Amino acid sequence: MDRIEAMRVFVAALDEGSLAGAARRLNRSPAAVSRAIAFLEDHVGVELLHRTTRTLRLSEAGGRYAPACRRILTDLEEADLAALGERSAPRGTLTISAPPISGEDILRPVVDAYLRAYPAVSVNLLLLDRPANLVEEGIDIALRVGQLPDSSLIATRVGGDVRRVVVASPRYLETHPRIAEPGDLAQHQIVTTTHFGHDTWVFPPAPGATIARSAHFKPRLVVNSVRAALASAVEGLGVTRLYAYHVAARVLDGSLRVVLRDAEPPSMPVHLITPQGRTSAPKVRAFLDFAAPRLKTAFASLAADAEVLASR
């Protein structure tokens, strides 16, 4: 059996979460997929996957081996595309990651339009509440909100005015102490998300000061879902911190109020990021060219809507 093909099967099994899923994706029999994994394990001399009839998970050795397999398969694809040059049209599977709400509400319509424009491309859209390692997880493009660390990733800016706001329901605010400065949050029930900090929120320095302010608290509720945090805040459970576009509709209909306006951190940019070298792949280049102007329009509209919050 060809080792490269066995690597493709191995990676497909990881992506699909099961050998049966890999078989469906690759249009092979489950037995052929099992043989490919066994061949690869025999070749490297260690077990790569712990598998049952329903699930599979990487062994310690498999966790080290999988990123290398992804890099090898990516390099091979890029070599083929380089040989084809301009004659290569967008095709294959494009893997994109994004935060859940941004991915569902903003990016997904753009992905739908891209798929209609490029029928030879398929998309795996991963909605993650954490930053993904693009290379190790085989992701071609990611939508990121926030400042980017220095890295080898290629970034395309698609938005630049995303605000973080602190909100609570009118009912909650009427029955709890006034929130005039970040330190007051220690007296309140806090609903926080894993993305925004479990027990600390950082705010800019007070006027005339140079040291950032930190609000420390013991959260009443920690969730890994923006929608859940938003719903609990609307129900009056406590104070939460989210992006302005997450809460704009609820502020406009009176379900939430913004507090600590004078302590808002600077707005953050939004980028599409991709590993170096991947932009040469037609499916990646086509998506960046297609999505960037549409996302810029979408985020500009959201920024305009969020500005309305300043008067509420």
VOBA-1610 file (N, C-alpha, C; in pm, whole numbers, padded with zeros to 5 digits, always signed):
BEGIN
Met+00085-00120+00000Met+00000+00000+00000Met+00088+00124+00000Asp+00045+00228-00069Asp+00119+00353-00076Asp+00108+00428+00058Arg+00225+00470+00112Arg+00225+00534+00243Arg+00153+00668+00240Ile+00164+00743+00130Ile+00096+00872+00121Ile-00055+00853+00126Glu-00103+00751+00055Glu-00247+00725+00058Glu-00291+00685+00197Ala-00206+00607+00266Ala-00240+00568+00404Ala-00245+00690+00494Met-00156+00786+00472Met-00160+00912+00549Met-00290+00986+00523Arg-00335+00988+00397Arg-00462+01055+00365Arg-00578+00991+00440Val-00577+00860+00447Val-00682+00789+00520Val-00675+00823+00669Phe-00554+00823+00724Phe-00532+00855+00865Phe-00586+00995+00898Val-00551+01093+00817Val-00597+01230+00839Val-00748+01241+00822Ala-00803+01171+00723Ala-00948+01173+00703Ala-01020+01114+00823Ala-00965+01008+00881Ala-01026+00948+01000Ala-01026+01047+01116Leu-00917+01123+01131Leu-00912+01223+01237Leu-01014+01333+01213Asp-01023+01379+01089Asp-01116+01487+01058Asp-01260+01445+01077Glu-01291+01323+01040Glu-01430+01275+01047Glu-01466+01220+01185Gly-01365+01185+01264Gly-01391+01134+01398Gly-01420+00986+01406Ser-01412+00917+01292Ser-01437+00774+01293Ser-01385+00712+01165Leu-01361+00581+01169Leu-01319+00511+01048Leu-01433+00505+00948Ala-01555+00489+00997Ala-01670+00486+00906Ala-01685+00619+00834Gly-01664+00730+00907Gly-01672+00861+00844Gly-01565+00879+00738Ala-01444+00830+00767Ala-01336+00837+00668Ala-01372+00754+00545Ala-01434+00639+00567Ala-01473+00554+00453Ala-01574+00626+00365Arg-01672+00693+00426Arg-01772+00766+00348Arg-01707+00881+00272Arg-01620+00955+00340Arg-01556+01071+00278Arg-01469+01030+00160Leu-01396+00920+00173Leu-01303+00877+00070Leu-01365+00779-00030Asn-01493+00746-00006Asn-01564+00651-00093Asn-01491+00516-00097Arg-01456+00467+00021Arg-01390+00338+00036Arg-01469+00253+00134Ser-01439+00127+00138Ser-01505+00040+00234Ser-01442+00058+00371Pro-01517+00035+00479Pro-01458+00041+00613Pro-01338-00051+00629Ala-01344-00167+00564Ala-01231-00261+00574Ala-01106-00202+00511Ala-01121-00132+00398Ala-01005-00071+00332Ala-00945+00039+00419Val-01029+00114+00486Val-00980+00219+00576Val-00903+00156+00692Ser-00958+00050+00751Ser-00890-00018+00861Ser-00755-00072+00817Arg-00749-00128+00696Arg-00621-00181+00645Arg-00519-00071+00627Ala-00564+00046+00580Ala-00471+00158+00560Ala-00413+00205+00694Ile-00496+00214+00797Ile-00447+00255+00929Ile-00350+00150+00982Ala-00386+00024+00967Ala-00299-00084+01015Ala-00164-00082+00942Phe-00168-00056+00811Phe-00044-00047+00733Phe+00045+00064+00787Leu-00014+00179+00816Leu+00064+00292+00864Leu+00122+00262+01003Glu+00044+00198+01088Glu+00093+00163+01222Glu+00204+00060+01213Asp+00192-00035+01121Asp+00300-00133+01102Asp+00427-00064+01053His+00410+00036+00967His+00526+00105+00911His+00602+00182+01019Val+00529+00257+01104Val+00597+00337+01207Val+00629+00256+01332Gly+00563+00142+01348Gly+00594+00053+01460Gly+00527+00088+01591Val+00425+00175+01588Val+00352+00210+01709Val+00205+00224+01676Glu+00121+00216+01778Glu-00022+00239+01761Glu-00047+00389+01748Leu-00119+00430+01644Leu-00148+00571+01621Leu-00285+00611+01671Leu-00379+00517+01669Leu-00516+00545+01708Leu-00566+00442+01807His-00633+00489+01912His-00709+00400+01998His-00852+00401+01944Arg-00901+00288+01899Arg-01032+00288+01834Arg-01125+00181+01892Thr-01253+00218+01895Thr-01359+00125+01932Thr-01456+00120+01814Thr-01566+00053+01832Thr-01665+00044+01724Thr-01727+00179+01694Arg-01724+00273+01790Arg-01793+00401+01772Arg-01699+00522+01768Thr-01589+00515+01837Thr-01504+00633+01849Thr-01358+00597+01824Leu-01280+00703+01805Leu-01135+00686+01798Leu-01070+00808+01858Arg-00949+00791+01908Arg-00871+00902+01960Arg-00724+00873+01935Leu-00648+00981+01926Leu-00506+00968+01898Leu-00431+00910+02017Ser-00336+00823+01990Ser-00241+00783+02092Ser-00140+00895+02110Glu-00052+00882+02208Glu+00051+00984+02226Glu+00139+00994+02102Ala+00176+00879+02045Ala+00257+00880+01923Ala+00178+00936+01806Gly+00049+00903+01800Gly-00036+00956+01693Gly-00047+01107+01699Gly-00050+01162+01821Gly-00057+01307+01835Gly+00067+01376+01780Arg+00182+01309+01788Arg+00303+01366+01729Arg+00308+01345+01579Tyr+00250+01235+01534Tyr+00259+01196+01393Tyr+00160+01272+01305Ala+00042+01303+01358Ala-00064+01364+01277Ala-00024+01498+01218Pro+00034+01593+01297Pro+00073+01721+01234Pro+00172+01704+01119Ala+00265+01608+01133Ala+00362+01584+01026Ala+00291+01532+00900Cys+00192+01445+00920Cys+00116+01395+00805Cys+00044+01508+00734Arg-00016+01597+00811Arg-00088+01710+00750Arg+00008+01797+00671Arg+00125+01824+00726Arg+00222+01908+00654Arg+00268+01842+00525Ile+00292+01711+00531Ile+00336+01639+00411Ile+00229+01643+00303Leu+00105+01619+00340Leu-00005+01619+00243Leu-00027+01759+00186Thr-00013+01861+00271Thr-00025+01999+00222Thr+00086+02033+00125Asp+00209+01993+00159Asp+00323+02021+00070Asp+00305+01952-00065Leu+00254+01831-00064Leu+00231+01760-00190Leu+00124+01830-00274Glu+00017+01874-00209Glu-00088+01945-00282Glu-00034+02073-00343Glu+00047+02146-00265Glu+00102+02271-00316Glu+00199+02246-00431Ala+00274+02136-00424Ala+00365+02103-00534Ala+00286+02074-00662Asp+00176+02001-00650Asp+00092+01973-00767Asp+00036+02103-00825Leu-00009+02191-00735Leu-00068+02317-00781Leu+00036+02405-00849Ala+00159+02404-00795Ala+00265+02483-00856Ala+00295+02433-00996Ala+00289+02302-01015Ala+00315+02246-01147Ala+00204+02284-01245Leu+00080+02288-01196Leu-00032+02324-01283Leu-00035+02473-01315Gly+00015+02555-01219Gly+00021+02699-01241Gly-00116+02759-01262Glu-00125+02850-01360Glu-00249+02924-01383Glu-00361+02837-01435Arg-00327+02716-01482Arg-00432+02629-01536Arg-00514+02564-01425Ser-00470+02577-01301Ser-00539+02511-01191Ser-00654+02598-01140Ala-00775+02545-01149Ala-00893+02615-01098Ala-00917+02574-00953Pro-00986+02657-00875Pro-01017+02619-00737Pro-01092+02487-00731Arg-01041+02396-00650Arg-01104+02265-00635Arg-01057+02204-00503Gly-01122+02097-00462Gly-01084+02028-00339Gly-01162+02077-00219Thr-01113+02041-00101Thr-01180+02076+00025Thr-01103+02187+00096Leu-01175+02292+00131Leu-01119+02407+00202Leu-01166+02400+00347Thr-01071+02403+00440Thr-01106+02397+00582Thr-01089+02536+00643Ile-01197+02586+00705Ile-01201+02721+00761Ile-01247+02712+00906Ser-01184+02790+00992Ser-01231+02797+01132Ser-01273+02940+01164Ala-01364+02952+01262Ala-01414+03083+01304Ala-01478+03070+01441Pro-01486+03179+01518Pro-01564+03175+01642Pro-01710+03142+01610Pro-01781+03077+01703Pro-01916+03028+01670Pro-02013+03131+01615Ile-02036+03243+01685Ile-02137+03338+01636Ile-02088+03408+01511Ser-01963+03453+01509Ser-01910+03516+01388Ser-01917+03420+01271Gly-01888+03293+01298Gly-01891+03194+01192Gly-02032+03167+01141Glu-02126+03158+01235Glu-02264+03128+01195Glu-02331+03247+01125Asp-02319+03364+01186Asp-02398+03478+01140Asp-02330+03562+01034Ile-02198+03566+01032Ile-02126+03656+00941Ile-02054+03578+00832Leu-01977+03478+00872Leu-01895+03406+00774Leu-01975+03306+00691Arg-02071+03237+00754Arg-02142+03132+00682Arg-02211+03180+00555Pro-02281+03295+00555Pro-02341+03341+00429Pro-02237+03365+00320Val-02118+03411+00359Val-02011+03431+00260Val-01964+03296+00207Val-01953+03198+00295Val-01914+03064+00252Val-02017+03007+00155Asp-02145+03025+00187Asp-02251+02976+00097Asp-02236+03036-00042Ala-02213+03168-00048Ala-02198+03234-00177Ala-02074+03186-00250Tyr-01966+03163-00176Tyr-01842+03112-00236Tyr-01865+02973-00297Leu-01938+02888-00226Leu-01964+02753-00277Leu-02049+02757-00404Arg-02141+02852-00410Arg-02220+02865-00533Arg-02133+02913-00649Ala-02034+02997-00618Ala-01947+03051-00723Ala-01842+02951-00768Tyr-01804+02858-00680Tyr-01697+02762-00711Tyr-01747+02620-00682Pro-01819+02561-00776Pro-01883+02431-00751Pro-01786+02315-00733Ala-01658+02332-00769Ala-01561+02223-00753Ala-01496+02224-00615Val-01535+02317-00530Val-01478+02327-00395Val-01582+02286-00292Ser-01536+02214-00189Ser-01618+02185-00070Ser-01553+02254+00049Val-01632+02281+00153Val-01581+02353+00269Val-01613+02277+00397Asn-01512+02264+00482Asn-01533+02223+00621Asn-01526+02349+00706Leu-01638+02391+00764Leu-01642+02512+00846Leu-01645+02470+00993Leu-01537+02499+01065Leu-01522+02459+01204Leu-01549+02579+01293Leu-01653+02571+01375Leu-01690+02680+01465Leu-01630+02648+01602Leu-01523+02719+01636Leu-01445+02687+01756Leu-01444+02805+01852Asp-01455+02776+01981Asp-01449+02883+02081Asp-01308+02900+02135Arg-01208+02863+02055Arg-01067+02876+02092Arg-00986+02903+01967Pro-00870+02966+01981Pro-00783+02982+01864Pro-00728+02846+01822Ala-00735+02817+01695Ala-00686+02689+01645Ala-00543+02702+01595Asn-00467+02593+01605Asn-00335+02587+01544Asn-00355+02546+01399Leu-00343+02640+01308Leu-00381+02615+01170Leu-00300+02502+01107Val-00170+02500+01132Val-00085+02399+01068Val-00115+02262+01126Glu-00116+02249+01258Glu-00134+02119+01320Glu-00273+02063+01299Glu-00374+02151+01285Glu-00511+02104+01271Glu-00558+02103+01125Gly-00466+02129+01033Gly-00501+02121+00892Gly-00601+02223+00845Ile-00595+02345+00901Ile-00690+02451+00867Ile-00626+02545+00765Asp-00699+02573+00658Asp-00647+02660+00552Asp-00661+02808+00586Ile-00775+02845+00644Ile-00806+02985+00671Ile-00881+02993+00804Ala-00852+03098+00882Ala-00927+03120+01006Ala-00970+03266+01013Leu-01088+03288+01068Leu-01136+03423+01098Leu-01100+03452+01243Arg-01024+03559+01266Arg-00980+03593+01401Arg-01020+03735+01436Val-01077+03752+01556Val-01108+03884+01610Val-01005+03913+01718Gly-00934+04026+01707Gly-00835+04062+01807Gly-00699+04088+01747Gln-00608+04137+01830Gln-00472+04162+01785Gln-00402+04030+01758Leu-00324+04025+01652Leu-00253+03903+01615Leu-00111+03906+01669Pro-00065+03795+01726Pro+00076+03790+01766Pro+00164+03783+01642Asp+00289+03824+01657Asp+00383+03810+01546Asp+00399+03663+01513Ser+00384+03630+01388Ser+00395+03490+01347Ser+00418+03484+01197Ser+00429+03362+01148Ser+00450+03342+01004Ser+00318+03338+00928Leu+00205+03360+00997Leu+00076+03354+00930Leu+00056+03477+00841Ile-00012+03456+00730Ile-00048+03565+00639Ile-00185+03618+00681Ala-00195+03750+00704Ala-00319+03809+00754Ala-00378+03905+00653Thr-00510+03894+00634Thr-00585+03987+00550Thr-00688+04055+00638Arg-00677+04186+00655Arg-00768+04256+00745Arg-00905+04272+00680Val-01010+04237+00755Val-01146+04247+00701Val-01238+04329+00791Gly-01185+04382+00899Gly-01265+04465+00989Gly-01174+04530+01091Gly-01215+04644+01146Gly-01126+04712+01238Gly-01193+04786+01351Asp-01318+04757+01380Asp-01388+04837+01481Asp-01479+04749+01567Val-01423+04640+01619Val-01500+04550+01704Val-01476+04590+01849Arg-01584+04626+01917Arg-01576+04673+02056Arg-01616+04563+02153Arg-01556+04569+02272Arg-01596+04482+02382Arg-01676+04565+02482Val-01796+04520+02513Val-01883+04598+02602Val-01931+04512+02718Val-01958+04578+02829Val-02012+04513+02948Val-02161+04546+02955Val-02243+04443+02972Val-02388+04463+02969Val-02457+04385+03080Ala-02576+04429+03114Ala-02663+04357+03207Ala-02806+04398+03176Ser-02900+04321+03225Ser-03041+04353+03200Ser-03085+04467+03291Pro-03183+04546+03247Pro-03236+04653+03335Pro-03285+04598+03468Arg-03348+04483+03467Arg-03399+04424+03591Arg-03285+04397+03688Tyr-03175+04342+03636Tyr-03059+04315+03723Tyr-03001+04445+03777Leu-02983+04545+03691Leu-02919+04669+03733Leu-03004+04744+03837Glu-03135+04730+03829Glu-03222+04800+03924Glu-03215+04740+04064Thr-03170+04617+04076Thr-03171+04549+04207Thr-03031+04520+04260His-02929+04578+04198His-02791+04555+04242His-02715+04687+04247Pro-02600+04690+04316Pro-02525+04815+04330Pro-02485+04876+04196Arg-02472+05008+04194Arg-02434+05080+04072Arg-02294+05038+04026Ile-02278+05029+03895Ile-02147+04995+03837Ile-02091+05123+03775Ala-01999+05187+03847Ala-01943+05314+03800Ala-01801+05298+03749Glu-01729+05196+03794Glu-01592+05172+03751Glu-01566+05022+03755Pro-01462+04977+03685Pro-01438+04832+03677Pro-01430+04761+03811Gly-01373+04827+03913Gly-01362+04762+04043Gly-01495+04726+04105Asp-01602+04794+04063Asp-01736+04766+04117Asp-01786+04626+04079Leu-01728+04568+03975Leu-01774+04437+03930Leu-01753+04328+04035Ala-01660+04350+04127Ala-01637+04252+04233Ala-01760+04230+04319Gln-01852+04328+04320Gln-01974+04317+04401Gln-02089+04252+04325His-02064+04208+04202His-02173+04164+04116His-02162+04017+04075Gln-02277+03965+04032Gln-02280+03833+03972Gln-02231+03845+03828Ile-02134+03763+03794Ile-02071+03772+03662Ile-02101+03646+03581Val-02146+03669+03460Val-02161+03561+03361Val-02048+03579+03260Thr-01957+03485+03254Thr-01843+03503+03165Thr-01827+03382+03073Thr-01755+03404+02966Thr-01727+03296+02871Thr-01580+03260+02879Thr-01548+03140+02837Thr-01409+03096+02840Thr-01322+03184+02752His-01381+03246+02652His-01304+03329+02559His-01268+03464+02620Phe-01351+03517+02711Phe-01331+03651+02764Phe-01266+03654+02903Gly-01231+03541+02958Gly-01164+03540+03088Gly-01252+03483+03198His-01197+03386+03272His-01276+03318+03374His-01298+03403+03499Asp-01197+03478+03542Asp-01209+03549+03669Asp-01151+03689+03668Thr-01110+03738+03552Thr-01052+03872+03542Thr-01087+03934+03408Trp-01129+04060+03411Trp-01144+04140+03289Trp-01050+04259+03299Val-00979+04289+03194Val-00883+04398+03193Val-00943+04517+03119Phe-00924+04637+03177Phe-00975+04761+03121Phe-00861+04861+03105Pro-00877+04962+03021Pro-00772+05063+03005Pro-00748+05139+03135Pro-00634+05209+03145Pro-00606+05290+03264Pro-00713+05397+03286Ala-00731+05436+03410Ala-00821+05548+03441Ala-00762+05677+03384Pro-00846+05777+03359Pro-00794+05904+03307Pro-00679+05957+03393Gly-00568+05990+03327Gly-00451+06042+03397Gly-00359+05936+03451Ala-00398+05809+03442Ala-00314+05699+03492Ala-00250+05626+03375Thr-00155+05539+03407Thr-00084+05465+03302Thr-00095+05314+03318Ile-00150+05269+03429Ile-00159+05125+03456Ile-00301+05077+03426Ala-00309+04970+03350Ala-00440+04912+03317Ala-00511+04867+03444Arg-00644+04874+03440Arg-00725+04829+03552Arg-00772+04686+03530Ser-00767+04607+03636Ser-00814+04469+03629Ser-00932+04451+03724Ala-01040+04396+03672Ala-01156+04365+03756Ala-01152+04216+03787His-01133+04183+03914His-01126+04044+03957His-01261+04003+04017Phe-01304+03882+03990Phe-01434+03838+04038Phe-01438+03685+04044Lys-01535+03636+04117Lys-01566+03494+04118Lys-01693+03477+04036Pro-01684+03420+03915Pro-01803+03417+03828Pro-01913+03331+03885Arg-02035+03374+03861Arg-02152+03293+03899Arg-02177+03186+03794Leu-02145+03218+03667Leu-02165+03123+03558Leu-02054+03140+03457Val-01990+03029+03419Val-01891+03027+03312Val-01943+02934+03204Val-01950+02984+03080Val-01998+02902+02969Val-01900+02916+02852Asn-01903+02819+02763Asn-01818+02828+02644Asn-01900+02864+02521Ser-02014+02930+02545Ser-02104+02970+02437Ser-02146+03115+02456Val-02122+03197+02354Val-02165+03337+02360Val-02316+03345+02370Arg-02386+03263+02294Arg-02533+03268+02296Arg-02586+03236+02436Ala-02523+03142+02505Ala-02567+03107+02640Ala-02543+03222+02737Ala-02425+03284+02729Ala-02396+03398+02816Ala-02493+03512+02790Leu-02521+03537+02663Leu-02615+03644+02626Leu-02753+03616+02682Ala-02801+03492+02668Ala-02934+03458+02717Ala-02943+03470+02868Ser-02838+03427+02939Ser-02841+03437+03085Ser-02840+03582+03131Ala-02765+03668+03060Ala-02765+03810+03095Ala-02902+03872+03071Val-02966+03838+02960Val-03100+03889+02930Val-03199+03845+03039Glu-03181+03722+03090Glu-03271+03670+03193Glu-03244+03731+03330Gly-03138+03813+03341Gly-03113+03882+03466Gly-03022+03810+03562Leu-02949+03709+03513Leu-02861+03635+03605Leu-02742+03719+03649Gly-02690+03807+03562Gly-02575+03886+03602Gly-02521+03971+03489Val-02397+04016+03507Val-02327+04105+03414Val-02238+04020+03325Thr-02233+04053+03196Thr-02145+03979+03106Thr-02071+04076+03016Arg-01965+04026+02953Arg-01884+04107+02860Arg-01875+04032+02728Leu-01916+04100+02620Leu-01918+04039+02489Leu-01880+04144+02385Tyr-01867+04101+02261Tyr-01846+04197+02154Tyr-01976+04274+02130Ala-01960+04400+02086Ala-02077+04486+02068Ala-02177+04426+01971Tyr-02128+04362+01863Tyr-02224+04308+01767Tyr-02299+04187+01822His-02245+04124+01928His-02319+04014+01992His-02445+04066+02060Val-02436+04186+02119Val-02543+04235+02206Val-02626+04347+02145Ala-02588+04396+02026Ala-02652+04516+01970Ala-02804+04503+01964Ala-02855+04390+01915Ala-03000+04376+01900Ala-03069+04380+02036Arg-03007+04319+02137Arg-03068+04316+02270Arg-03062+04452+02339Val-02961+04531+02309Val-02956+04667+02364Val-03062+04753+02296Leu-03076+04736+02165Leu-03173+04817+02092Leu-03316+04787+02134Asp-03345+04660+02170Asp-03482+04629+02212Asp-03504+04646+02362Gly-03401+04695+02432Gly-03416+04725+02574Gly-03391+04609+02667Ser-03353+04492+02614Ser-03330+04375+02699Ser-03202+04386+02780Leu-03106+04464+02729Leu-02978+04483+02797Leu-02941+04630+02795Arg-02857+04669+02891Arg-02799+04803+02894Arg-02647+04792+02901Val-02579+04884+02836Val-02434+04889+02840Val-02391+04969+02962Val-02293+04916+03036Val-02234+04988+03149Val-02084+05005+03125Leu-02021+05089+03203Leu-01877+05114+03194Leu-01836+05162+03055Arg-01916+05249+02995Arg-01883+05299+02861Arg-01747+05368+02857Asp-01717+05443+02965Asp-01592+05520+02966Asp-01470+05431+02988Ala-01492+05305+03016Ala-01379+05214+03042Ala-01362+05110+02931Glu-01427+05131+02819Glu-01416+05032+02710Glu-01273+05025+02657Pro-01223+04904+02631Pro-01092+04891+02568Pro-01097+04940+02424Pro-00983+04966+02363Pro-00981+05005+02222Pro-01046+04899+02134Ser-01102+04942+02023Ser-01162+04848+01928Ser-01055+04754+01873Met-01098+04638+01830Met-01005+04536+01783Met-01027+04507+01634Pro-00921+04466+01565Pro-00933+04433+01423Pro-00983+04291+01402Val-01026+04264+01279Val-01067+04130+01238Val-00984+04093+01116His-00931+03971+01115His-00848+03925+01004His-00892+03788+00956Leu-00865+03760+00832Leu-00857+03623+00782Leu-00709+03588+00781Ile-00674+03475+00844Ile-00534+03435+00849Ile-00518+03298+00784Thr-00401+03276+00727Thr-00371+03149+00660Thr-00222+03121+00672Pro-00182+02996+00680Pro-00039+02965+00689Pro+00035+03010+00563Gln+00163+03042+00581Gln+00245+03079+00466Gln+00246+02964+00366Gly+00239+03000+00241Gly+00241+02900+00135Gly+00103+02857+00090Arg+00003+02867+00180Arg-00130+02820+00142Arg-00199+02915+00045Thr-00157+03041+00043Thr-00223+03135-00048Thr-00197+03102-00194Ser-00100+03016-00220Ser-00075+02975-00358Ser-00177+02872-00406Ala-00250+02811-00312Ala-00354+02715-00350Ala-00473+02791-00407Pro-00518+02758-00528Pro-00629+02834-00589Pro-00753+02842-00502Lys-00787+02735-00430Lys-00908+02738-00348Lys-00894+02840-00235Val-00771+02854-00181Val-00746+02951-00074Val-00744+03093-00129Arg-00668+03112-00237Arg-00659+03245-00297Arg-00796+03295-00342Ala-00874+03205-00400Ala-01007+03244-00446Ala-01096+03282-00330Phe-01086+03209-00218Phe-01171+03243-00104Phe-01131+03378-00045Leu-01001+03402-00030Leu-00956+03530+00025Leu-01005+03646-00062Asp-00989+03632-00193Asp-01033+03738-00284Asp-01184+03757-00281Phe-01256+03646-00268Phe-01402+03648-00269Phe-01456+03701-00136Ala-01399+03652-00024Ala-01457+03680+00107Ala-01418+03816+00164Ala-01296+03860+00138Ala-01247+03981+00205Ala-01338+04102+00184Pro-01376+04138+00061Pro-01462+04256+00046Pro-01600+04236+00108Arg-01653+04116+00105Arg-01784+04090+00162Arg-01779+04099+00314Leu-01673+04047+00374Leu-01660+04055+00519Leu-01635+04199+00564Lys-01559+04275+00486Lys-01538+04416+00520Lys-01671+04490+00524Thr-01756+04462+00427Thr-01888+04526+00425Thr-01971+04484+00546Ala-01967+04354+00578Ala-02046+04303+00690Ala-01999+04362+00822Phe-01868+04365+00845Phe-01818+04417+00972Phe-01835+04569+00981Ala-01828+04639+00868Ala-01854+04784+00869Ala-01999+04810+00909Ser-02091+04729+00860Ser-02231+04744+00896Ser-02254+04715+01043Leu-02187+04611+01094Leu-02200+04579+01236Leu-02143+04690+01323Ala-02031+04749+01279Ala-01972+04859+01355Ala-02067+04978+01360Ala-02135+05005+01249Ala-02230+05115+01246Ala-02347+05088+01340Asp-02395+04961+01340Asp-02504+04926+01431Asp-02460+04941+01577Ala-02335+04900+01603Ala-02286+04905+01741Ala-02272+05048+01791Glu-02248+05140+01701Glu-02236+05280+01741Glu-02365+05332+01803Val-02476+05272+01763Val-02605+05312+01819Val-02607+05286+01969Leu-02527+05189+02014Leu-02524+05157+02156Leu-02479+05276+02240Ala-02402+05364+02180Ala-02350+05479+02256Ala-02461+05571+02305Ser-02576+05564+02239Ser-02687+05652+02279Ser-02790+05580+02365Arg-02761+05456+02399Arg-02859+05378+02476Arg-02814+05362+02621
//
